[in-house]
């Protein structure tokens, strides 16, 4: 519903305007019924707004491919070490938010079912073996995993170091590996 649109005059619109404390300003804000939203969108983000000066954003593009041997799966499979891996180093104690995305299957395949299971681990790396976490899955202890996601049939997964569990920030001098 745009500013001053007819929907605001209905009983539901008047109630929503009062409950949401809506003011009509030239600020780009609009409202829509959830059913309309769900018909056109598949993700909703609830986010904490932070000052830009507090965060740095980086994007890494890569692909998992069974034909090229870079789709190793999760720790349950010995091939997990062939997954793409990236090294992250920080200069000061830092909290981080990681998102792993795959293309929207509604656009690519015309279906709501995602075609690939995805998930990720953020691990403490080893200085001698940059870009490779060398342990076998049965040798991994909880201290090496900073955070992780489930491996699920979804468009995106995310993990972070700033949730309510009181996780410690990433620290300088430690190479972290995103797997």
C-alpha positions in Angstrom: 0.0 0.0 0.0 1.5 3.3 -1.1 1.0 6.5 0.8 -2.6 7.7 0.6 -3.7 4.6 -1.4 -7.3 3.5 -1.1 -6.4 0.5 1.1 -5.7 2.8 4.0 -9.4 3.8 4.0 -10.8 0.3 4.6 -11.4 -0.9 8.2 -8.3 -3.1 8.1 -6.3 -0.2 6.6 -7.4 2.2 9.4 -6.6 -0.4 12.0 -3.1 -1.2 10.5 -2.3 2.5 10.2 -3.1 3.0 13.8 -1.3 -0.1 15.0 1.8 0.5 12.9 1.9 4.3 13.6 2.0 4.9 9.8 2.9 8.4 8.6 2.9 9.4 5.0 6.3 10.7 4.0 8.4 10.6 0.9 10.6 7.9 2.4 10.2 4.9 0.1 8.2 2.9 2.7 5.2 0.9 1.5 3.1 -1.9 3.0 1.6 -5.1 1.5 -0.5 -8.0 2.7 1.6 -11.0 3.7 -0.3 -13.2 1.2 0.8 -10.9 -1.6 4.4 -10.9 -0.3 4.5 -14.7 -0.1 3.2 -15.0 -3.7 6.1 -13.1 -5.0 9.0 -13.5 -2.5 10.5 -16.5 -0.7 12.7 -14.8 1.9 12.2 -12.2 4.6 15.1 -10.7 6.5 14.8 -9.4 10.0 17.9 -7.5 10.6 19.6 -5.3 13.1 20.5 -2.0 11.5 24.1 -1.1 12.1 26.1 1.9 11.1 28.1 1.3 7.9 31.3 2.3 9.6 30.9 -0.7 11.9 30.9 -3.3 9.2 32.8 -4.4 6.1 31.2 -6.5 3.4 32.9 -9.0 1.1 31.4 -11.3 -1.5 33.1 -14.5 -2.8 31.8 -16.2 -5.9 32.5 -19.9 -6.5 30.6 -23.0 -7.4 30.2 -26.6 -6.3 30.4 -29.1 -9.1 30.1 -32.8 -9.1 31.8 -33.0 -12.5 34.8 -31.0 -11.3 35.0 -32.7 -8.0 34.3 -29.7 -5.9 31.0 -30.8 -4.3 32.2 -32.8 -1.4 29.2 -32.7 0.9 29.2 -32.4 4.7 31.6 -33.9 7.3 29.7 -37.2 6.9 31.6 -37.8 3.7 35.4 -38.2 3.3 35.1 -36.0 0.2 34.0 -32.9 2.2 37.6 -31.6 2.0 37.2 -31.1 -1.7 34.6 -28.4 -1.1 35.6 -24.8 -2.0 37.4 -23.2 0.9 38.3 -19.6 1.7 40.7 -18.2 4.3 39.6 -15.3 6.4 42.0 -13.2 8.6 41.0 -10.4 10.8 43.2 -7.4 12.1 41.2 -7.0 15.3 38.7 -9.0 17.3 35.7 -9.1 15.0 32.2 -10.5 14.9 31.2 -11.9 11.5 28.0 -12.9 9.7 28.3 -15.5 6.9 25.7 -16.3 4.2 25.8 -19.1 1.7 23.4 -18.7 -1.2 22.4 -20.6 -4.3 20.3 -19.3 -7.2 16.6 -19.1 -6.6 15.2 -22.4 -8.0 11.9 -20.6 -9.0 13.9 -18.5 -11.5 16.4 -21.2 -12.6 14.2 -24.3 -12.7 10.6 -23.0 -12.4 10.0 -24.9 -9.1 9.9 -24.0 -5.4 12.1 -27.1 -4.5 15.7 -26.2 -4.2 17.9 -28.6 -6.3 20.9 -28.8 -4.0 21.5 -29.3 -0.3 23.8 -26.6 1.1 25.5 -25.9 4.4 28.8 -24.5 5.7 31.4 -24.6 8.5 33.5 -21.7 9.8 36.6 -23.4 11.3 39.9 -22.4 12.8 42.5 -23.2 10.2 46.1 -24.3 10.5 48.9 -21.8 9.5 50.9 -24.5 7.6 48.0 -25.6 5.5 46.2 -22.4 4.3 43.1 -23.0 2.2 42.9 -26.6 3.4 41.4 -27.9 6.6 43.3 -31.1 6.8 41.6 -33.1 9.5 39.4 -36.1 8.9 35.8 -35.6 10.0 36.2 -38.0 12.8 39.2 -36.0 14.1 37.3 -32.7 14.3 36.6 -31.5 17.8 34.1 -28.8 18.8 36.9 -26.3 19.5 37.9 -26.2 15.8 34.4 -25.3 14.6 33.6 -21.6 15.2 30.1 -21.9 13.8 28.2 -24.0 11.3 24.8 -24.5 9.6 22.8 -27.6 9.0 23.1 -29.0 5.5 19.6 -28.4 4.2 17.6 -28.2 0.9 17.2 -24.4 1.0 18.2 -21.3 -1.1 20.4 -19.9 1.7 21.9 -20.7 5.1 23.7 -18.4 7.5 25.8 -18.4 10.6 27.5 -15.8 12.7 29.7 -15.0 15.7 27.3 -12.6 17.4 24.3 -14.6 18.4 22.7 -14.8 21.8 24.9 -17.8 22.8 27.7 -15.3 23.7 30.1 -16.6 21.1 33.6 -15.0 21.1 34.7 -12.8 18.2 37.2 -14.0 15.6 40.7 -13.0 16.8 43.8 -11.7 15.0 46.6 -14.2 14.2 44.2 -17.1 13.6 43.4 -18.1 10.0 39.7 -19.0 9.7 38.6 -21.3 7.0 35.1 -21.1 5.4 34.2 -24.6 4.1 
